[in-house]
């Protein structure tokens, strides 16, 4: 097996001591069946990014995290990349103008959706009318917006055929963030919309019994946030395909911050994946690299190691340095940064050398802050097979200094 077991935590790739310490804490609380770290792991809030915790009858709002149902949608279009490249600057300009990145909405084309008639909105009514109305309004206002942080809309060239792919990456936006913080508040005895003290990086996980009233409410709310994230990624993809004047020949769509009820080893468990892609045998997923590296379409293997990974794999390359390390500390009064390890000039040169047409993004998302994707894929060679290698040709993200409380 390619993983090692350290204090009952199954670890793929090189162990990061901070993330491993968090995983060990997670393993000690609640009805834990197994704790795992994927090869792209690094520290997160409470449960590490790239961390998977399998529970018997419990669910963790802090484990799923604030960006409930963050994930990717990728489609292979009917176009070839070579036909698009001559007009790529204009296309990327259109994407940057049309799609709303960051906090606000740059267009007034609010999206209506049958999701807003979903009966699971009653969960929030049970919390309170004010809470329900605030969250539903926020959800309506942000549907189809991408946000900031590491969230993107990218164009790719498929290595084997030259086909043009489009992918996006984001989750349930402010609605998911307030859902997570609201249930963490309720679990601590605070009001849903209270100003919480905030999670400490290494605090134990917040756990709810699934058969409790609060646990059932959170599970329904989380699933609603998951459907909302799917709807948002569908809408952004629709807009980009319209700009390109093409359709989708193949679609790949998956969450990587979520909790699933699954059957493993003959019993039903709850698998909480934070920054980890589901990889059941035959299941297809998208895994993104940095803007100076490949991304891939993968398929889960029917292997002993994949079973021992609880059908989980990486969700990206994994960060090597924090946002503040890379970009420096931000002074929001003067809107200036200081102390960053990566300069805009270094980033621009690296992205240009890789042949990417870039819109937005700060040095905290530069290629230098991520591992090479192939390294973490190699660690999971027995869990997933790579179907398609995708080279980025166009990347669009929020601006370098865009403040977004819901970014990731």
C-alpha positions as a Markdown table, in Angstrom:
| # | Residue | x | y | z |
|---|---|---|---|---|
| 1 | Unk | 0.0 | 0.0 | 0.0 |
| 2 | Unk | 1.2 | 3.5 | -0.8 |
| 3 | Unk | 0.0 | 5.0 | 2.5 |
| 4 | Unk | 1.5 | 4.8 | 6.0 |
| 5 | Unk | -0.4 | 4.6 | 9.2 |
| 6 | Unk | 0.6 | 7.1 | 11.9 |
| 7 | Unk | -1.3 | 6.9 | 15.2 |
| 8 | Unk | -4.3 | 5.3 | 13.4 |
| 9 | Unk | -4.3 | 8.0 | 10.7 |
| 10 | Unk | -3.8 | 6.7 | 7.1 |
| 11 | Unk | -1.5 | 9.2 | 5.4 |
| 12 | Unk | -0.8 | 9.4 | 1.7 |
| 13 | Unk | 2.2 | 11.5 | 0.5 |
| 14 | Unk | 4.7 | 13.3 | 2.7 |
| 15 | Unk | 3.2 | 14.0 | 6.1 |
| 16 | Unk | 2.7 | 17.7 | 7.0 |
| 17 | Unk | 3.1 | 17.9 | 10.8 |
| 18 | Unk | 0.5 | 20.6 | 11.3 |
| 19 | Unk | -2.2 | 18.8 | 9.3 |
| 20 | Unk | -1.3 | 15.4 | 10.9 |
| 21 | Unk | -1.7 | 16.9 | 14.4 |
| 22 | Unk | -5.1 | 18.1 | 13.4 |
| 23 | Unk | -6.0 | 14.7 | 12.0 |
| 24 | Unk | -4.9 | 13.1 | 15.2 |
| 25 | Unk | -7.2 | 15.4 | 17.2 |
| 26 | Unk | -10.1 | 14.5 | 14.8 |
| 27 | Unk | -9.4 | 10.8 | 15.4 |
| 28 | Unk | -9.8 | 11.2 | 19.1 |
| 29 | Unk | -13.3 | 12.7 | 19.2 |
| 30 | Unk | -16.6 | 11.1 | 18.5 |
| 31 | Unk | -17.6 | 7.8 | 16.9 |
| 32 | Unk | -14.7 | 7.7 | 14.5 |
| 33 | Unk | -14.3 | 4.7 | 12.2 |
| 34 | Unk | -11.2 | 6.0 | 10.3 |
| 35 | Unk | -9.2 | 9.2 | 9.8 |
| 36 | Unk | -7.2 | 9.7 | 6.6 |
| 37 | Unk | -5.0 | 12.4 | 4.9 |
| 38 | Unk | -4.8 | 12.6 | 1.2 |
| 39 | Unk | -1.4 | 13.5 | -0.4 |
| 40 | Unk | -2.4 | 17.2 | -1.0 |
| 41 | Unk | -3.2 | 17.7 | 2.7 |
| 42 | Unk | -2.4 | 20.9 | 4.7 |
| 43 | Unk | -3.8 | 22.7 | 7.7 |
| 44 | Unk | -7.4 | 23.8 | 7.8 |
| 45 | Unk | -9.9 | 24.9 | 10.4 |
| 46 | Unk | -10.4 | 22.0 | 12.8 |
| 47 | Unk | -10.3 | 19.3 | 10.1 |
| 48 | Unk | -7.3 | 19.6 | 7.8 |
| 49 | Unk | -7.7 | 20.3 | 4.1 |
| 50 | Unk | -7.3 | 17.0 | 2.3 |
| 51 | Unk | -8.6 | 15.3 | 5.4 |
| 52 | Unk | -11.2 | 12.6 | 5.5 |
| 53 | Unk | -13.0 | 11.5 | 8.7 |
| 54 | Unk | -15.4 | 8.5 | 8.7 |
| 55 | Unk | -18.0 | 8.5 | 11.4 |
| 56 | Unk | -20.5 | 6.0 | 12.7 |
| 57 | Unk | -23.8 | 8.0 | 12.9 |
| 58 | Unk | -22.3 | 11.4 | 13.3 |
| 59 | Unk | -21.7 | 14.4 | 11.1 |
| 60 | Unk | -19.3 | 17.4 | 11.6 |
| 61 | Unk | -20.2 | 20.9 | 10.4 |
| 62 | Unk | -16.6 | 22.0 | 11.1 |
| 63 | Unk | -15.4 | 19.0 | 9.1 |
| 64 | Unk | -17.4 | 19.9 | 6.1 |
| 65 | Unk | -16.3 | 23.4 | 6.6 |
| 66 | Unk | -17.6 | 26.9 | 5.8 |
| 67 | Unk | -17.5 | 26.5 | 2.0 |
| 68 | Unk | -20.1 | 23.7 | 2.0 |
| 69 | Unk | -20.1 | 21.8 | -1.3 |
| 70 | Unk | -17.1 | 23.5 | -2.8 |
| 71 | Unk | -16.3 | 21.6 | -5.9 |
| 72 | Unk | -15.7 | 21.6 | -9.7 |
| 73 | Unk | -17.7 | 21.3 | -12.9 |
| 74 | Unk | -15.7 | 20.5 | -16.0 |
| 75 | Unk | -17.0 | 20.0 | -19.5 |
| 76 | Unk | -15.4 | 19.0 | -22.8 |
| 77 | Unk | -16.7 | 21.3 | -25.5 |
| 78 | Unk | -17.2 | 20.8 | -29.2 |
| 79 | Unk | -14.3 | 23.1 | -30.0 |
| 80 | Unk | -10.6 | 22.6 | -30.3 |
| 81 | Unk | -8.2 | 24.7 | -28.3 |
| 82 | Unk | -6.2 | 25.7 | -31.4 |
| 83 | Unk | -9.3 | 27.3 | -33.0 |
| 84 | Unk | -9.8 | 29.4 | -29.9 |
| 85 | Unk | -6.3 | 30.5 | -29.1 |
| 86 | Unk | -6.1 | 33.3 | -31.7 |
| 87 | Unk | -9.0 | 35.1 | -30.0 |
| 88 | Unk | -8.2 | 34.0 | -26.5 |
| 89 | Unk | -7.5 | 37.5 | -25.1 |
| 90 | Unk | -10.9 | 38.7 | -26.2 |
| 91 | Unk | -12.6 | 35.6 | -24.8 |
| 92 | Unk | -11.0 | 36.0 | -21.4 |
| 93 | Unk | -12.0 | 39.6 | -21.4 |
| 94 | Unk | -15.6 | 38.6 | -22.0 |
| 95 | Unk | -15.5 | 36.0 | -19.2 |
| 96 | Unk | -14.0 | 38.6 | -16.8 |
| 97 | Unk | -16.7 | 41.1 | -17.7 |
| 98 | Unk | -19.6 | 38.6 | -17.8 |
| 99 | Unk | -19.0 | 36.4 | -14.8 |
| 100 | Unk | -19.2 | 37.9 | -11.3 |
| 101 | Unk | -16.0 | 37.2 | -9.3 |
| 102 | Unk | -15.4 | 38.5 | -5.7 |
| 103 | Unk | -18.1 | 39.9 | -3.5 |
| 104 | Unk | -20.5 | 41.8 | -5.7 |
| 105 | Unk | -22.4 | 41.0 | -8.8 |
| 106 | Unk | -21.1 | 42.9 | -11.9 |
| 107 | Unk | -24.3 | 42.3 | -13.8 |
| 108 | Unk | -27.9 | 42.4 | -12.7 |
| 109 | Unk | -28.9 | 39.1 | -14.3 |
| 110 | Unk | -30.1 | 37.4 | -11.1 |
| 111 | Unk | -30.8 | 33.8 | -11.6 |
| 112 | Unk | -34.1 | 32.2 | -10.7 |
| 113 | Unk | -34.1 | 28.5 | -10.0 |
| 114 | Unk | -36.5 | 25.8 | -8.9 |
| 115 | Unk | -34.1 | 25.3 | -5.9 |
| 116 | Unk | -35.8 | 28.2 | -4.2 |
| 117 | Unk | -39.0 | 26.2 | -3.9 |
| 118 | Unk | -37.1 | 23.3 | -2.3 |
| 119 | Unk | -38.9 | 22.0 | 0.8 |
| 120 | Unk | -35.5 | 21.8 | 2.7 |
| 121 | Unk | -35.7 | 25.6 | 3.1 |
| 122 | Unk | -38.2 | 24.7 | 5.9 |
| 123 | Unk | -35.1 | 23.8 | 8.0 |
| 124 | Unk | -34.3 | 27.5 | 8.2 |
| 125 | Unk | -37.9 | 28.4 | 8.9 |
| 126 | Unk | -37.6 | 26.0 | 11.9 |
| 127 | Unk | -34.6 | 28.1 | 13.1 |
| 128 | Unk | -36.5 | 31.3 | 12.7 |
| 129 | Unk | -38.3 | 33.5 | 10.1 |
| 130 | Unk | -35.6 | 36.1 | 10.1 |
| 131 | Unk | -32.8 | 33.6 | 9.6 |
| 132 | Unk | -34.8 | 31.9 | 6.8 |
| 133 | Unk | -35.4 | 35.2 | 5.0 |
| 134 | Unk | -31.8 | 36.5 | 5.3 |
| 135 | Unk | -30.3 | 33.3 | 4.0 |
| 136 | Unk | -32.7 | 32.9 | 1.2 |
| 137 | Unk | -32.2 | 36.5 | 0.0 |
| 138 | Unk | -28.4 | 36.1 | 0.2 |
| 139 | Unk | -28.7 | 32.8 | -1.8 |
| 140 | Unk | -30.8 | 34.5 | -4.5 |
| 141 | Unk | -28.4 | 37.4 | -4.7 |
| 142 | Unk | -25.3 | 35.2 | -5.1 |
| 143 | Unk | -26.4 | 32.4 | -7.3 |
| 144 | Unk | -24.1 | 32.2 | -10.3 |
| 145 | Unk | -21.3 | 34.2 | -8.7 |
| 146 | Unk | -17.8 | 32.7 | -8.3 |
| 147 | Unk | -16.3 | 34.5 | -5.3 |
| 148 | Unk | -12.6 | 34.9 | -4.8 |
| 149 | Unk | -9.7 | 32.9 | -3.1 |
| 150 | Unk | -8.8 | 29.9 | -5.2 |
| 151 | Unk | -12.1 | 29.9 | -7.1 |
| 152 | Unk | -11.9 | 30.2 | -10.9 |
| 153 | Unk | -13.2 | 29.8 | -14.4 |
| 154 | Unk | -10.5 | 28.2 | -16.6 |
| 155 | Unk | -10.1 | 27.1 | -20.2 |
| 156 | Unk | -8.0 | 24.0 | -20.9 |
| 157 | Unk | -6.4 | 22.1 | -23.8 |
| 158 | Unk | -6.8 | 18.3 | -23.6 |
| 159 | Unk | -3.3 | 16.8 | -24.1 |
| 160 | Unk | -4.5 | 13.8 | -26.1 |
| 161 | Unk | -6.9 | 15.4 | -28.6 |
| 162 | Unk | -6.4 | 19.2 | -28.4 |
| 163 | Unk | -10.1 | 19.5 | -27.4 |
| 164 | Unk | -11.1 | 22.6 | -25.4 |
| 165 | Unk | -12.4 | 22.1 | -21.9 |
| 166 | Unk | -13.9 | 24.6 | -19.5 |
| 167 | Unk | -13.9 | 24.1 | -15.7 |
| 168 | Unk | -15.0 | 26.2 | -12.7 |
| 169 | Unk | -14.4 | 25.9 | -9.0 |
| 170 | Unk | -16.5 | 27.3 | -6.2 |
| 171 | Unk | -19.1 | 26.3 | -3.7 |
| 172 | Unk | -22.2 | 27.5 | -1.9 |
| 173 | Unk | -20.9 | 31.1 | -1.4 |
| 174 | Unk | -22.3 | 33.2 | 1.5 |
| 175 | Unk | -25.3 | 30.9 | 1.9 |
| 176 | Unk | -23.1 | 27.9 | 2.7 |
| 177 | Unk | -20.8 | 30.0 | 4.9 |
| 178 | Unk | -23.7 | 31.3 | 7.1 |
| 179 | Unk | -25.2 | 27.8 | 7.2 |
| 180 | Unk | -22.0 | 26.4 | 8.6 |
| 181 | Unk | -21.4 | 29.2 | 11.1 |
| 182 | Unk | -25.1 | 29.1 | 12.1 |
| 183 | Unk | -25.1 | 25.4 | 13.0 |
| 184 | Unk | -21.7 | 25.7 | 14.7 |
| 185 | Unk | -23.4 | 28.4 | 16.8 |
| 186 | Unk | -26.4 | 26.3 | 17.6 |
| 187 | Unk | -24.2 | 23.4 | 18.6 |
| 188 | Unk | -22.4 | 25.7 | 21.1 |
| 189 | Unk | -25.7 | 27.1 | 22.4 |
| 190 | Unk | -25.5 | 30.4 | 20.6 |
| 191 | Unk | -28.1 | 32.0 | 18.4 |
| 192 | Unk | -27.9 | 31.0 | 14.7 |
| 193 | Unk | -26.9 | 34.5 | 13.5 |
| 194 | Unk | -24.8 | 35.3 | 16.5 |
| 195 | Unk | -21.3 | 36.8 | 16.1 |
| 196 | Unk | -19.3 | 33.7 | 16.8 |
| 197 | Unk | -15.8 | 33.9 | 18.4 |
| 198 | Unk | -14.5 | 32.0 | 15.4 |
| 199 | Unk | -12.9 | 28.6 | 15.2 |
| 200 | Unk | -9.3 | 28.1 | 16.3 |
| 201 | Unk | -7.2 | 26.2 | 13.8 |
| 202 | Unk | -6.6 | 23.2 | 16.0 |
| 203 | Unk | -9.8 | 23.0 | 18.0 |
| 204 | Unk | -11.6 | 19.6 | 18.2 |
| 205 | Unk | -14.3 | 19.0 | 15.6 |
| 206 | Unk | -17.9 | 20.1 | 16.2 |
| 207 | Unk | -20.0 | 16.9 | 16.1 |
| 208 | Unk | -23.7 | 16.3 | 15.8 |
| 209 | Unk | -25.5 | 12.9 | 16.1 |
| 210 | Unk | -27.3 | 12.3 | 12.8 |
| 211 | Unk | -30.4 | 11.0 | 14.6 |
| 212 | Unk | -30.7 | 14.2 | 16.8 |
| 213 | Unk | -32.9 | 17.0 | 15.7 |
| 214 | Unk | -30.0 | 19.4 | 15.2 |
| 215 | Unk | -28.0 | 16.7 | 13.3 |
| 216 | Unk | -30.9 | 16.0 | 11.0 |
| 217 | Unk | -31.5 | 19.7 | 10.4 |
| 218 | Unk | -27.8 | 20.3 | 9.5 |
| 219 | Unk | -27.8 | 17.3 | 7.2 |
| 220 | Unk | -30.8 | 18.6 | 5.3 |
| 221 | Unk | -29.3 | 22.2 | 5.2 |
| 222 | Unk | -26.0 | 20.8 | 4.0 |
| 223 | Unk | -27.7 | 18.9 | 1.2 |
| 224 | Unk | -29.6 | 22.0 | 0.2 |
| 225 | Unk | -26.3 | 23.9 | 0.1 |
| 226 | Unk | -24.9 | 21.1 | -2.1 |
| 227 | Unk | -27.7 | 21.5 | -4.6 |
| 228 | Unk | -27.2 | 25.3 | -4.5 |
| 229 | Unk | -23.5 | 24.8 | -5.4 |
| 230 | Unk | -24.4 | 22.5 | -8.3 |
| 231 | Unk | -26.9 | 25.1 | -9.5 |
| 232 | Unk | -24.3 | 27.9 | -9.3 |
| 233 | Unk | -21.6 | 26.0 | -11.2 |
| 234 | Unk | -24.2 | 25.0 | -13.8 |
| 235 | Unk | -25.2 | 28.6 | -14.3 |
| 236 | Unk | -21.6 | 29.9 | -14.6 |
| 237 | Unk | -20.8 | 27.1 | -17.1 |
| 238 | Unk | -23.9 | 27.9 | -19.1 |
| 239 | Unk | -22.7 | 31.5 | -19.4 |
| 240 | Unk | -19.2 | 30.6 | -20.4 |
| 241 | Unk | -20.4 | 28.1 | -23.1 |
| 242 | Unk | -22.6 | 30.8 | -24.5 |
| 243 | Unk | -19.6 | 33.1 | -24.8 |
| 244 | Unk | -17.7 | 30.4 | -26.6 |
| 245 | Unk | -20.7 | 29.6 | -28.8 |
| 246 | Unk | -20.5 | 25.9 | -28.1 |
| 247 | Unk | -22.0 | 23.1 | -26.0 |
| 248 | Unk | -20.9 | 20.3 | -23.6 |
| 249 | Unk | -19.9 | 16.9 | -25.0 |
| 250 | Unk | -18.9 | 15.4 | -21.6 |
| 251 | Unk | -19.7 | 16.7 | -18.1 |
| 252 | Unk | -17.8 | 16.0 | -14.9 |
| 253 | Unk | -19.3 | 17.5 | -11.7 |
| 254 | Unk | -18.3 | 16.8 | -8.1 |
| 255 | Unk | -18.1 | 18.3 | -4.6 |
| 256 | Unk | -15.0 | 18.0 | -2.4 |
| 257 | Unk | -16.2 | 19.7 | 0.8 |
| 258 | Unk | -19.2 | 17.6 | 1.9 |
| 259 | Unk | -20.5 | 14.7 | 4.0 |
| 260 | Unk | -21.9 | 11.5 | 2.3 |
| 261 | Unk | -23.8 | 8.6 | 3.7 |
| 262 | Unk | -21.9 | 5.6 | 2.2 |
| 263 | Unk | -21.6 | 1.9 | 2.7 |
| 264 | Unk | -18.2 | 0.6 | 3.6 |
| 265 | Unk | -17.2 | -2.8 | 5.0 |
| 266 | Unk | -20.8 | -3.8 | 5.2 |
| 267 | Unk | -22.2 | -0.9 | 7.1 |
| 268 | Unk | -23.5 | 2.6 | 6.6 |
| 269 | Unk | -21.1 | 5.4 | 7.7 |
| 270 | Unk | -20.8 | 9.1 | 7.2 |
| 271 | Unk | -17.7 | 10.1 | 5.2 |
| 272 | Unk | -16.7 | 13.8 | 5.8 |
| 273 | Unk | -14.4 | 14.9 | 3.1 |
| 274 | Unk | -12.8 | 18.4 | 3.4 |
| 275 | Unk | -10.7 | 19.0 | 0.3 |
| 276 | Unk | -11.0 | 15.4 | -0.9 |
| 277 | Unk | -12.6 | 14.0 | -4.1 |
| 278 | Unk | -14.9 | 11.0 | -4.0 |
| 279 | Unk | -13.4 | 8.2 | -6.1 |
| 280 | Unk | -15.7 | 5.1 | -6.0 |
| 281 | Unk | -14.8 | 2.5 | -8.7 |
| 282 | Unk | -15.7 | 4.0 | -12.1 |
| 283 | Unk | -16.6 | 7.5 | -10.6 |
| 284 | Unk | -15.2 | 10.3 | -12.7 |
| 285 | Unk | -13.8 | 13.5 | -11.1 |
| 286 | Unk | -11.9 | 16.7 | -11.9 |
| 287 | Unk | -8.7 | 17.5 | -10.0 |
| 288 | Unk | -7.2 | 21.0 | -10.5 |
| 289 | Unk | -3.6 | 22.0 | -10.4 |
| 290 | Unk | -2.2 | 25.5 | -10.3 |
| 291 | Unk | -2.4 | 28.0 | -13.2 |
| 292 | Unk | 1.2 | 26.8 | -14.1 |
| 293 | Unk | 0.4 | 23.1 | -14.1 |
| 294 | Unk | -1.8 | 20.5 | -15.5 |
| 295 | Unk | -5.3 | 19.5 | -14.2 |
| 296 | Unk | -6.7 | 16.1 | -14.8 |
| 297 | Unk | -9.9 | 14.1 | -15.2 |
| 298 | Unk | -9.7 | 10.9 | -13.1 |
| 299 | Unk | -11.6 | 7.7 | -12.6 |
| 300 | Unk | -11.8 | 5.7 | -9.4 |
| 301 | Unk | -10.2 | 2.2 | -9.4 |
| 302 | Unk | -11.7 | -1.0 | -8.0 |
| 303 | Unk | -8.7 | -1.7 | -5.9 |
| 304 | Unk | -7.9 | -2.7 | -2.3 |
| 305 | Unk | -6.1 | 0.6 | -1.7 |
| 306 | Unk | -9.1 | 2.6 | -2.9 |
| 307 | Unk | -11.3 | 0.7 | -0.6 |
| 308 | Unk | -8.9 | 1.4 | 2.3 |
| 309 | Unk | -9.0 | 5.1 | 1.3 |
| 310 | Unk | -12.8 | 5.0 | 1.7 |
| 311 | Unk | -13.0 | 5.8 | -2.0 |
| 312 | Unk | -11.3 | 9.2 | -1.5 |
| 313 | Unk | -8.5 | 11.0 | -3.4 |
| 314 | Unk | -6.9 | 14.4 | -3.7 |
| 315 | Unk | -8.8 | 17.5 | -4.8 |
| 316 | Unk | -5.9 | 19.5 | -6.0 |
| 317 | Unk | -2.1 | 19.9 | -5.7 |
| 318 | Unk | -2.1 | 21.2 | -2.2 |
| 319 | Unk | -0.6 | 24.5 | -0.9 |
| 320 | Unk | 3.1 | 24.8 | 0.0 |
| 321 | Unk | 2.7 | 28.3 | 1.5 |
| 322 | Unk | -0.1 | 30.3 | 3.1 |
| 323 | Unk | -1.8 | 33.2 | 1.4 |
| 324 | Unk | -0.1 | 35.7 | 3.7 |
| 325 | Unk | 3.4 | 34.1 | 3.2 |
| 326 | Unk | 2.9 | 34.3 | -0.6 |
| 327 | Unk | 1.3 | 37.7 | -1.0 |
| 328 | Unk | 2.2 | 39.5 | 2.3 |
| 329 | Unk | 0.0 | 41.0 | 4.9 |
| 330 | Unk | -2.8 | 43.2 | 3.6 |
| 331 | Unk | -3.5 | 46.6 | 5.0 |
| 332 | Unk | -7.2 | 47.2 | 4.0 |
| 333 | Unk | -7.0 | 50.9 | 4.9 |
| 334 | Unk | -4.2 | 51.6 | 2.4 |
| 335 | Unk | -5.0 | 48.6 | 0.2 |
| 336 | Unk | -1.3 | 47.7 | 0.2 |
| 337 | Unk | 0.6 | 44.5 | 1.0 |
| 338 | Unk | 4.0 | 44.0 | 2.6 |
| 339 | Unk | 6.3 | 41.0 | 3.3 |
| 340 | Unk | 5.2 | 38.6 | 0.6 |
| 341 | Unk | 7.6 | 36.0 | -0.8 |
| 342 | Unk | 6.2 | 36.2 | -4.3 |
| 343 | Unk | 6.3 | 39.3 | -6.4 |
| 344 | Unk | 3.7 | 40.1 | -9.1 |
| 345 | Unk | 6.6 | 40.2 | -11.6 |
| 346 | Unk | 7.7 | 36.7 | -10.7 |
| 347 | Unk | 4.1 | 35.5 | -11.1 |
| 348 | Unk | 3.5 | 37.2 | -14.4 |
| 349 | Unk | 6.7 | 35.7 | -15.9 |
| 350 | Unk | 5.8 | 32.2 | -14.7 |
| 351 | Unk | 2.3 | 32.3 | -16.0 |
| 352 | Unk | 3.4 | 33.8 | -19.3 |
| 353 | Unk | 6.1 | 31.2 | -19.8 |
| 354 | Unk | 3.4 | 28.5 | -19.3 |
| 355 | Unk | 1.3 | 30.0 | -22.0 |
| 356 | Unk | -1.7 | 31.1 | -19.9 |
| 357 | Unk | -3.9 | 34.1 | -20.6 |
| 358 | Unk | -4.6 | 35.4 | -17.1 |
| 359 | Unk | -7.3 | 37.7 | -15.8 |
| 360 | Unk | -7.3 | 38.6 | -12.1 |
| 361 | Unk | -5.6 | 36.6 | -9.3 |
| 362 | Unk | -3.0 | 37.6 | -6.8 |
| 363 | Unk | 0.4 | 36.2 | -5.9 |
| 364 | Unk | -1.3 | 34.0 | -3.3 |
| 365 | Unk | -2.7 | 31.9 | -6.2 |
| 366 | Unk | 0.6 | 31.9 | -8.2 |
| 367 | Unk | 2.1 | 28.6 | -9.3 |
| 368 | Unk | 4.8 | 28.9 | -6.7 |
| 369 | Unk | 2.4 | 28.3 | -3.8 |
| 370 | Unk | 1.3 | 24.9 | -4.9 |
| 371 | Unk | 2.8 | 21.4 | -5.2 |
| 372 | Unk | 3.2 | 19.9 | -8.6 |
| 373 | Unk | -0.1 | 17.9 | -9.2 |
| 374 | Unk | 1.7 | 14.9 | -10.6 |
| 375 | Unk | 3.5 | 14.4 | -7.3 |
| 376 | Unk | 0.3 | 14.0 | -5.3 |
| 377 | Unk | -1.3 | 11.9 | -8.1 |
| 378 | Unk | 1.6 | 9.5 | -8.0 |
| 379 | Unk | 0.9 | 8.9 | -4.3 |
| 380 | Unk | -2.7 | 7.9 | -5.2 |
| 381 | Unk | -1.8 | 5.8 | -8.3 |
| 382 | Unk | -3.6 | 2.8 | -6.8 |
| 383 | Unk | -6.8 | 4.7 | -6.1 |
| 384 | Unk | -7.4 | 6.6 | -9.3 |
| 385 | Unk | -6.4 | 6.5 | -13.0 |
| 386 | Unk | -5.8 | 9.6 | -15.0 |
| 387 | Unk | -8.2 | 9.7 | -18.0 |
| 388 | Unk | -7.3 | 13.1 | -19.5 |
| 389 | Unk | -4.5 | 15.6 | -18.9 |
| 390 | Unk | -5.6 | 19.2 | -19.2 |
| 391 | Unk | -3.2 | 22.2 | -19.8 |
| 392 | Unk | -4.6 | 25.6 | -18.8 |
| 393 | Unk | -4.7 | 28.2 | -21.6 |
| 394 | Unk | -7.0 | 30.7 | -19.9 |
| 395 | Unk | -7.5 | 31.5 | -16.2 |
| 396 | Unk | -9.9 | 33.9 | -14.7 |
| 397 | Unk | -10.2 | 34.7 | -11.0 |
| 398 | Unk | -11.1 | 37.6 | -8.7 |
| 399 | Unk | -8.8 | 40.5 | -8.6 |
| 400 | Unk | -5.6 | 40.4 | -6.5 |
| 401 | Unk | -6.9 | 42.5 | -3.6 |
| 402 | Unk | -10.6 | 41.5 | -3.7 |
| 403 | Unk | -12.0 | 41.1 | -0.2 |
| 404 | Unk | -14.4 | 38.3 | 0.1 |
| 405 | Unk | -15.4 | 36.8 | 3.5 |
| 406 | Unk | -16.8 | 33.7 | 1.8 |
| 407 | Unk | -13.8 | 32.9 | -0.4 |
| 408 | Unk | -12.7 | 29.5 | 1.0 |
